């Protein structure tokens, strides 16, 4: 009985550690998304409108991935 409980707590420990790591990666992705939108604003001022769509797309992708990873962290912490 004790070994099963110890094994379960070990799995939860690794799951929470993975949650912290993924949350850090998600936070970094959110920072990149915000930086992408600031860069997009500066590029618009310079008049180079060709790269705005790729910056917008990259910002949305990084924001979505960051949101999912940070959300996964909160789900893991509820276990």
Secondary structure, 3 states (H helix, E strand, C coil): CHHHHHHHHHHHHHHHHHHHHHHHHHHHHHHHHHHHHHHHHHHHHHCCCCCHHHHHHHHHHHHHHHHHHHHHHHHHHCC
